[in-house]
Amino acid sequence: MKTYKLLQNTSFLLLSKAIYVGSLFIIFTLVVRSFPRYEVNVYSLAIAFNSFVIFLADFGATDLVIRKSATSEKDRLFEILLSGVVVKLVYFLAASIVLYGAVIIMYEDALTRYAIYIFCLNGGIFSFSEYIDGIATGLGRAEVISVFNFIQYSILLALYWVFCLIIPQSFASILWMHALIVAVFLIIRTFWVVRICRGQYYLNDIFKKIRKYFKESPVFGVSAILENISGTYLYIITISLIAGVKNDLGVFQGAAKIFSISYLMGAIVCRSLFAATSLSIKNESETELRLHVQRAFHMMGVVFIFIFILFLNLGDHVMKLFYGDRLPGSEAILSLLIVALPVGFFGFVADALLPAANLQRVKTLINVITLAAAVPIVYFLTKSYGIKGTSISWVIISYGKISFLLLAQYVYFRFIPDYKELWKIGLSAAIVGCCLWFFKNSLPLITSTVLAGCFYILLLFALKEDESITPGLRQKLRLIFLKSKSKEY
């Protein structure tokens, strides 16, 4: 795939991710504003199990199909499609049996079980949709994914808006509506991908590919599952199992939703870094590799330190804007979670660097260690201090994982980013933070955010921080805004 096509493909994938994350956040906000606290808690728990099924039913198959569809002959694409569908169906059925038994053991409430089962079905359908999108990604057709996602989530948002606020429907009806829309778009995606995958296929070759999938996919699947289990979902399920705090599940989920949206920017920089570092490692250019990592490190610093300052000063205003007074106490949880935010960009850089250097096994080992430590920490702190203890455990685990990632980066690459160069970013953010602290109650949230962002960028330019991130930007701006004098004859 040519460079410009790769960049275009990546841009559309990031757009699709933004549509997906943003839409689910708005949907959660509508549910919070429309249903009682108990049903919000059930919805939050159902989302967690939905995400479990997505990864269990995939188990690395999508990662494999992206690579295979990008490198295989076009007339063999149908074999790849069909063999992967068979593998995913086996994984989905196995995951369904395991989770069905687990839900019966863990939860006695009928509505909780019902909601989890519906969203487990939804997770399975969505996992197949991601697999279809994986083929489109491998073929360099990510723009089609963006179009499908835009239409799908526009319809979902419209229906949630109607059935939550205008013509209120029962909680169960809302869940079934969500699963139905995802299923309809899976059918549409499948018809489209079958048309572009037409070609000859042989039954023996399909069986060979199925065996190969079962052999290769666990390498990718185990790492992804461990990483996501030790994420938000571990905390949500832990809260739901402890009698004294399970009524606060929605409160924690509300704060975690807003916190996690900030990581979308990190994912964008992380994806760009993955492509750049992969090329540097292939070219065996250590100087170029260090340059890419340091530049990405600065980008992360600019983004995350500013978001940290915003949440530190305006977090309560953000919660009020989205949830009103439906989740009292969520602003206190957000204020604890954001303690982990500044170190997030440290981890994102190393997280992208290790797989680019074919060190996925190291990342998997770190995920195993993280999960092993997370389970007792989350349980005991939640049981002792409620959802505040859950938030504190999030911070502890985040710092621990990032420490291991940076250690691995140093062991394998013999360098870590230069932290001393962050002083310009820190100073700019501190000045903006002081201004927000004085004026945050005098201006509307949107106005405060826009003014703070503009002032922050001006400070970075004044301190010449842009030269560390995009050398030559200042000169380009001069060429754009300062027209050269025309010669007189």
C-alpha positions in Angstrom: 0.0 0.0 0.0 1.4 3.4 -1.0 2.3 5.9 1.7 -0.5 8.4 0.9 -3.0 5.5 0.8 -1.8 4.2 4.2 -2.2 7.7 5.7 -5.7 8.1 4.1 -6.7 4.6 5.4 -5.4 5.5 8.9 -7.3 8.8 8.9 -10.6 7.1 8.0 -10.0 4.5 10.7 -9.5 7.2 13.3 -12.6 8.9 12.1 -14.6 5.7 12.5 -13.2 5.3 16.0 -14.2 8.8 16.9 -17.8 8.3 15.6 -18.0 5.0 17.6 -16.7 6.4 20.9 -18.5 9.7 20.7 -21.8 8.1 19.8 -21.7 5.5 22.7 -20.9 8.4 25.1 -24.0 10.4 23.9 -26.1 7.2 24.1 -25.0 6.6 27.7 -25.8 10.2 28.5 -29.3 9.8 27.1 -29.8 6.6 29.2 -28.6 8.4 32.4 -31.1 11.3 31.8 -34.0 9.0 30.9 -34.0 6.0 33.2 -33.9 5.4 37.0 -30.6 4.9 38.8 -31.2 1.1 39.1 -31.6 0.7 35.3 -28.6 3.0 34.6 -26.6 0.6 36.8 -27.9 -2.4 34.8 -27.1 -0.7 31.5 -23.5 0.0 32.7 -23.0 -3.6 33.7 -24.5 -4.8 30.3 -22.0 -2.6 28.5 -19.1 -4.3 30.3 -20.3 -7.8 29.3 -20.9 -6.6 25.8 -17.3 -5.6 25.5 -16.1 -8.9 27.0 -18.0 -10.8 24.2 -16.6 -8.5 21.5 -13.0 -9.5 22.4 -13.8 -13.2 23.3 -15.6 -13.7 20.1 -12.8 -12.2 18.1 -9.7 -13.6 19.9 -7.3 -12.1 17.4 -9.2 -13.1 14.2 -9.7 -9.5 13.1 -5.9 -8.7 13.4 -5.2 -11.7 11.3 -7.7 -10.9 8.6 -6.4 -7.4 8.2 -2.9 -8.8 7.5 -4.1 -11.6 5.3 -6.5 -9.6 3.2 -3.8 -7.0 2.6 -1.2 -9.6 1.4 -3.3 -12.3 -0.3 -4.4 -12.5 -3.9 -7.7 -10.9 -4.6 -9.3 -14.1 -6.0 -8.6 -15.9 -2.6 -10.4 -13.3 -0.5 -13.6 -15.3 -0.2 -11.6 -18.1 1.3 -10.2 -15.7 3.9 -13.7 -14.3 4.6 -15.4 -17.7 5.0 -12.7 -19.4 7.1 -12.6 -16.4 9.5 -16.4 -16.4 9.9 -16.3 -20.1 10.9 -13.5 -19.5 13.5 -15.3 -16.5 14.9 -18.6 -18.5 15.2 -16.8 -21.1 17.2 -15.2 -18.5 19.5 -18.6 -16.7 19.9 -20.4 -19.9 20.9 -17.7 -20.8 23.4 -17.8 -17.3 24.9 -21.6 -17.4 25.1 -21.5 -20.7 27.1 -18.9 -19.4 29.5 -20.6 -16.1 30.1 -24.1 -17.7 30.4 -22.8 -19.8 33.3 -20.9 -16.9 34.8 -24.0 -14.6 34.8 -26.2 -17.2 36.4 -23.7 -17.7 39.2 -22.9 -14.0 39.8 -26.4 -12.3 39.4 -29.8 -13.3 40.7 -31.7 -10.3 39.5 -33.9 -11.1 36.4 -33.5 -7.8 34.7 -29.7 -7.8 35.2 -29.5 -11.2 33.6 -31.8 -10.3 30.8 -30.0 -7.1 29.9 -26.6 -8.8 30.0 -27.8 -11.6 27.6 -29.2 -9.0 25.1 -26.0 -7.1 25.1 -23.9 -10.2 24.9 -25.8 -11.0 21.7 -25.2 -7.4 20.6 -21.5 -7.9 21.4 -21.3 -11.0 19.2 -23.0 -9.3 16.3 -20.7 -6.3 16.7 -17.6 -8.6 16.8 -18.6 -10.0 13.4 -19.1 -6.5 12.1 -15.5 -5.6 13.2 -14.3 -8.7 11.3 -15.9 -7.5 8.1 -14.4 -4.1 8.7 -11.0 -5.8 9.1 -11.2 -7.1 5.5 -12.1 -3.6 4.3 -9.1 -2.2 6.2 -6.8 -4.8 4.7 -8.0 -3.8 1.2 -7.5 -0.1 1.9 -11.2 0.7 2.0 -11.5 2.3 5.4 -13.6 5.1 3.9 -16.4 2.6 3.5 -16.1 1.7 7.2 -16.5 5.4 8.1 -19.6 5.7 6.0 -21.2 2.6 7.5 -20.4 3.8 11.0 -21.7 7.3 10.4 -25.0 6.0 9.1 -25.3 3.3 11.7 -24.6 5.5 14.7 -26.7 8.4 13.3 -29.7 6.1 13.2 -28.9 4.7 16.7 -28.6 8.2 18.2 -31.8 9.3 16.5 -33.7 6.2 17.8 -32.3 6.6 21.4 -33.3 10.3 21.3 -36.8 9.4 20.2 -37.4 6.4 22.5 -35.7 7.9 25.5 -36.9 11.5 25.5 -39.8 12.0 23.0 -41.7 8.7 23.0 -40.3 6.9 26.1 -40.1 3.1 25.8 -39.2 0.4 28.3 -35.6 -0.3 29.2 -35.7 -3.8 27.6 -37.1 -2.4 24.3 -34.2 0.1 24.1 -31.7 -2.8 24.5 -33.4 -4.9 21.7 -33.5 -1.8 19.4 -29.8 -1.3 19.8 -29.0 -5.0 19.0 -31.4 -4.9 16.0 -29.7 -1.9 14.4 -26.2 -3.4 14.8 -27.6 -6.7 13.2 -29.1 -4.9 10.2 -25.8 -3.1 9.5 -23.9 -6.4 9.9 -26.0 -7.8 7.0 -25.4 -4.7 4.9 -21.6 -4.9 5.6 -21.6 -8.6 4.7 -23.4 -8.1 1.4 -20.9 -5.4 0.5 -17.8 -7.4 1.4 -19.1 -10.6 -0.4 -19.3 -8.6 -3.6 -15.7 -7.4 -3.4 -14.5 -10.9 -2.3 -15.9 -12.8 -5.2 -13.5 -15.3 -6.6 -12.6 -18.9 -6.8 -12.4 -21.0 -3.6 -11.6 -24.6 -2.6 -13.0 -26.5 0.3 -9.6 -28.0 1.2 -8.0 -24.5 1.3 -10.7 -23.2 3.5 -10.1 -26.0 6.0 -6.4 -25.3 5.9 -7.1 -21.6 6.6 -9.4 -22.4 9.5 -6.7 -24.6 11.2 -4.2 -21.8 10.6 -6.6 -19.2 12.2 -7.0 -21.4 15.3 -3.2 -21.7 15.6 -2.3 -18.1 15.0 -5.1 -16.0 16.5 -4.5 -16.7 20.2 -1.2 -14.8 20.0 -3.1 -11.6 19.3 -6.3 -12.6 21.2 -4.8 -13.3 24.6 -3.1 -10.0 24.7 -6.2 -8.0 23.7 -8.4 -9.8 26.1 -6.0 -9.4 29.1 -5.6 -5.7 28.2 -9.3 -5.0 28.1 -10.2 -7.1 31.1 -7.8 -5.1 33.2 -9.4 -1.9 31.8 -12.7 -0.3 32.8 -14.7 -3.6 32.7 -12.9 -5.2 35.6 -13.8 -2.2 37.8 -17.5 -2.2 36.7 -18.0 -5.9 37.3 -16.1 -5.7 40.7 -18.5 -2.9 41.8 -21.5 -4.9 40.7 -20.5 -7.8 42.9 -20.0 -5.9 46.2 -23.3 -5.3 48.0 -22.4 -2.0 49.7 -21.4 -0.2 46.5 -23.2 -1.8 43.6 -25.8 1.0 43.6 -23.0 3.4 42.7 -22.1 1.5 39.5 -23.6 4.1 37.2 -21.8 6.9 39.1 -18.4 5.3 38.5 -19.3 4.5 34.9 -20.4 8.1 34.2 -17.0 9.5 35.4 -15.1 6.7 33.6 -16.9 7.5 30.3 -15.8 11.1 30.4 -12.3 10.2 31.5 -11.8 7.6 28.7 -12.9 10.0 25.9 -9.7 11.9 26.6 -7.7 8.9 25.5 -9.1 9.1 22.0 -6.5 11.8 21.2 -3.8 9.5 22.6 -5.0 6.7 20.3 -4.7 9.0 17.3 -1.1 9.9 18.1 -0.4 6.3 19.0 -1.6 5.0 15.6 0.6 7.5 13.8 3.6 6.7 15.9 3.1 2.9 15.2 3.4 3.5 11.5 6.4 5.8 11.8 8.4 3.6 14.2 7.7 0.5 12.2 9.3 2.1 9.2 12.3 3.4 11.3 12.9 -0.1 12.8 12.7 -1.7 9.3 15.3 0.8 8.1 17.4 0.2 11.2 17.6 3.9 11.8 18.1 4.5 15.6 18.4 8.3 15.1 15.1 8.4 13.2 13.4 6.1 15.8 14.5 8.3 18.7 13.2 11.4 16.8 9.8 9.9 16.2 9.4 8.7 19.8 10.5 12.1 21.2 8.2 14.0 18.9 5.3 11.7 19.8 6.1 12.2 23.4 5.9 16.0 23.0 2.6 15.6 21.2 1.2 13.5 24.0 2.4 16.0 26.5 0.7 18.9 24.7 -2.6 17.0 24.5 -2.8 15.3 27.9 -1.4 18.0 30.2 -3.9 20.4 28.7 -6.8 17.9 29.2 -5.6 17.3 32.8 -5.8 21.1 33.5 -9.2 21.3 31.9 -10.6 18.4 34.0 -8.9 19.6 37.1 -10.7 22.9 36.9 -13.9 22.2 34.9 -14.6 18.5 35.7 -17.6 19.3 37.8 -19.0 21.6 35.0 -18.5 18.9 32.5 -20.4 16.3 34.6 -23.2 18.8 35.1 -23.5 19.6 31.4 -23.9 15.9 30.4 -25.6 14.3 33.3 -27.3 17.1 35.1 -28.0 16.1 38.7 -28.7 12.4 37.8 -25.2 11.1 39.0 -24.4 12.9 42.2 -20.9 12.2 43.4 -19.5 11.5 39.9 -17.5 14.7 39.8 -15.6 13.5 42.9 -14.8 10.2 41.2 -13.6 12.1 38.0 -11.3 14.2 40.2 -9.6 11.0 41.4 -9.4 9.3 38.0 -7.7 12.3 36.4 -4.7 11.8 38.7 -3.8 9.0 36.3 -4.2 11.2 33.2 -0.8 12.9 32.9 1.0 9.6 32.9 -1.3 8.2 30.2 0.8 9.7 27.4 4.0 8.0 28.8 2.3 4.7 28.4 0.8 5.4 25.0 4.3 6.0 23.5 5.8 2.8 24.8 2.6 0.9 24.1 2.9 1.7 20.4 6.7 1.2 20.2 6.8 -2.4 21.5 4.5 -4.0 18.9 6.1 -2.0 16.1 9.4 -3.7 17.1 7.7 -7.1 17.0 7.8 -7.3 20.8 4.1 -8.1 21.2 5.1 -11.0 23.6 6.6 -8.4 26.0 3.4 -6.3 25.9 1.4 -9.5 26.6 3.5 -10.3 29.6 3.0 -6.8 31.0 -0.8 -7.2 30.5 -0.6 -10.6 32.4 1.2 -8.9 35.3 -1.2 -5.9 35.3 -4.3 -8.2 35.5 -2.8 -10.4 38.2 -2.1 -7.3 40.3 -5.3 -5.5 39.4 -7.8 -8.1 40.6 -6.9 -8.1 44.3 -6.2 -4.3 44.4 -9.5 -3.4 42.8 -11.5 -5.8 45.0 -10.0 -4.9 48.4 -9.9 -1.1 47.8 -13.5 -1.2 46.5 -14.7 -3.3 49.4 -12.9 -1.0 51.9 -13.5 2.5 50.5 -16.4 2.1 48.0 -16.1 3.6 44.5 -13.5 6.1 45.7 -11.4 3.1 46.5 -12.1 1.8 43.0 -10.9 5.1 41.5 -7.7 5.0 43.7 -7.0 1.4 42.5 -7.3 2.7 38.9 -4.6 5.3 39.6 -2.3 2.7 41.3 -2.7 0.2 38.4 -2.2 2.9 35.7 1.1 4.0 37.3 2.3 0.4 37.7 1.6 -0.6 34.1 3.2 2.5 32.7 6.3 1.9 34.8 6.6 -1.6 33.3 6.1 -0.3 29.8 8.8 2.4 30.2 11.2 -0.2 31.7 10.6 -2.5 28.7 11.3 0.4 26.4 14.6 1.2 28.1 15.7 -2.5 28.2 15.0 -3.1 24.5 15.8 0.3 23.0 18.2 1.8 25.6 16.4 5.1 25.8 13.3 6.8 27.2 11.9 10.2 26.2 13.6 13.3 27.7 11.3 14.4 30.4 13.3 17.6 31.0 11.9 19.1 27.8 8.3 19.1 29.1 8.9 22.3 31.2 7.5 24.6 28.4 4.3 22.5 28.2 4.0 22.4 32.0 4.5 26.1 32.3 1.9 26.9 29.6 -0.6 24.5 31.2 0.0 26.0 34.7 -0.7 29.5 33.5 -3.9 28.4 31.7 -4.9 26.5 34.8 -4.5 29.6 37.1 -6.6 31.6 34.7 -9.3 28.9 34.6 -9.3 28.7 38.4 -10.1 32.5 38.6 -12.7 32.7 35.8 -14.3 29.2 35.6 -17.4 30.3 37.4 -17.7 33.6 35.5 -17.9 32.1 31.9 -19.9 29.2 30.3 -18.1 25.9 29.9 -17.7 26.0 26.1 -16.4 29.6 26.2 -13.9 28.8 29.0 -12.7 25.7 27.0 -12.3 27.6 23.7 -10.5 30.6 25.3 -8.2 28.3 27.4 -7.3 26.3 24.3 -6.5 29.4 22.2 -4.4 30.9 25.1 -2.6 27.6 25.6 -1.6 27.4 21.9 -0.4 31.0 21.9 1.8 30.3 25.0 3.3 27.2 23.3 4.1 29.4 20.3 5.6 32.1 22.5 7.9 29.6 24.2 8.7 28.0 20.8 7.5 24.6 21.8 6.1 24.0 18.3 9.7 23.6 17.1 10.1 20.4 19.2 6.9 18.9 17.6 6.8 20.1 14.0 10.0 21.8 13.0 9.4 24.3 10.2 5.8 25.1 11.3 6.7 28.7 12.2 8.3 29.3 8.9 5.3 27.8 7.0 3.0 30.1 8.9 5.1 33.0 7.9 4.9 32.0 4.2 1.1 31.7 4.6 0.4 35.0 6.4 3.2 37.2 5.2 3.0 37.7 1.5 6.3 38.6 -0.3 6.4 42.0 -1.9 6.0 41.9 -5.6 8.8 43.3 -7.7 8.2 46.6 -9.4 9.5 47.0 -13.0 
